[in-house]
Amino acid sequence: MAKQERGAAPETDVPYYRALFGALGWGVVAFAILVLFGRGEGEADTTRLLVQIGWILIACVLAAWPTWYAARHRGWSELWKLFLLAAPAFWVLRALTLILDALLFR
């Protein structure tokens, strides 16, 4: 039986939904920023808010995939680690969804 390399974490079975919860934490932060710094009132702004919530959810679901993959190989199943691990993927995807929204709907 071969020994594992020193310092290498064993591959663990991290369920996808845990990685999704880590990414959804950033979705809550993005939503809070959207509500705090959103401007205007009225029905049009309510529609914009709902569209942005949809983009945030898309970014969360897509960011959970690389988070889940990396967490399995690192052996991380703690939610706070998944939250931190999801940050780069979520914010890059959030920036892309903002660009896509500006190109498609404005």
C-alpha positions as CSV (number, residue, x, y, z in Angstrom):
1,M,0.0,0.0,0.0
2,A,1.5,3.3,-1.1
3,K,1.8,6.1,1.4
4,Q,0.2,9.4,0.8
5,E,2.4,12.4,0.2
6,R,3.2,14.4,3.2
7,G,0.8,17.4,3.5
8,A,-1.6,16.1,0.9
9,A,-5.2,16.1,2.2
10,P,-7.2,13.0,1.5
11,E,-10.0,13.4,-1.0
12,T,-13.3,13.6,0.9
13,D,-16.9,13.4,-0.2
14,V,-18.1,17.0,0.1
15,P,-21.7,17.3,-1.1
16,Y,-22.4,19.9,-3.7
17,Y,-25.0,21.6,-1.6
18,R,-22.4,22.5,1.0
19,A,-20.4,24.3,-1.7
20,L,-23.6,25.9,-2.8
21,F,-24.3,27.2,0.7
22,G,-20.7,28.7,0.8
23,A,-21.4,30.5,-2.5
24,L,-24.9,31.6,-1.3
25,G,-23.2,33.4,1.6
26,W,-21.6,35.7,-1.0
27,G,-24.9,36.0,-2.7
28,V,-26.4,37.4,0.5
29,V,-23.5,39.9,0.7
30,A,-24.0,40.9,-3.0
31,F,-27.8,41.3,-2.3
32,A,-27.1,43.4,0.7
33,I,-24.8,45.7,-1.3
34,L,-27.4,45.9,-4.1
35,V,-30.2,46.9,-1.6
36,L,-28.0,49.4,0.3
37,F,-26.6,51.1,-2.7
38,G,-29.5,50.8,-5.1
39,R,-31.1,54.0,-6.2
40,G,-34.6,55.1,-7.1
41,E,-38.1,54.0,-6.3
42,G,-41.0,52.6,-8.3
43,E,-42.0,49.6,-10.2
44,A,-39.2,49.7,-12.7
45,D,-36.7,49.5,-9.9
46,T,-38.5,46.5,-8.4
47,T,-38.2,44.7,-11.7
48,R,-34.5,45.6,-11.9
49,L,-34.0,44.2,-8.4
50,L,-35.6,40.9,-9.3
51,V,-33.5,40.7,-12.4
52,Q,-30.4,41.3,-10.3
53,I,-31.4,38.7,-7.8
54,G,-31.6,36.2,-10.7
55,W,-28.1,37.1,-11.8
56,I,-26.9,36.7,-8.3
57,L,-28.4,33.2,-8.1
58,I,-26.8,32.3,-11.4
59,A,-23.4,33.4,-10.1
60,C,-23.9,31.4,-6.9
61,V,-24.8,28.2,-8.7
62,L,-21.9,28.5,-11.1
63,A,-19.4,29.5,-8.4
64,A,-20.4,26.4,-6.4
65,W,-18.9,24.1,-9.0
66,P,-15.2,25.1,-8.8
67,T,-15.7,25.4,-5.0
68,W,-17.0,21.9,-4.7
69,Y,-14.3,20.5,-6.9
70,A,-11.5,22.3,-4.9
71,A,-13.1,21.4,-1.6
72,R,-13.2,17.7,-2.5
73,H,-9.5,17.6,-3.4
74,R,-8.4,19.7,-0.3
75,G,-10.5,17.7,2.1
76,W,-12.4,20.8,3.2
77,S,-16.0,20.3,4.3
78,E,-16.3,23.1,6.9
79,L,-18.8,25.8,5.8
80,W,-16.5,28.7,6.7
81,K,-13.8,27.3,4.5
82,L,-16.2,26.8,1.6
83,F,-17.4,30.4,2.1
84,L,-13.8,31.7,1.7
85,L,-13.0,29.3,-1.1
86,A,-16.1,30.4,-3.1
87,A,-15.2,34.1,-2.9
88,P,-12.9,34.5,-6.0
89,A,-15.2,32.4,-8.3
90,F,-18.4,34.2,-7.1
91,W,-17.0,37.7,-7.5
92,V,-15.6,37.0,-10.9
93,L,-18.9,35.5,-12.0
94,R,-20.8,38.4,-10.4
95,A,-18.7,40.9,-12.4
96,L,-19.4,38.9,-15.6
97,T,-23.1,38.9,-14.9
98,L,-23.1,42.6,-14.3
99,I,-21.4,43.1,-17.7
100,L,-23.8,40.7,-19.4
101,D,-26.8,42.5,-17.8
102,A,-25.5,45.9,-19.0
103,L,-25.0,44.5,-22.6
104,L,-28.3,42.8,-22.8
105,F,-30.8,44.9,-20.9
106,R,-29.6,48.5,-21.1
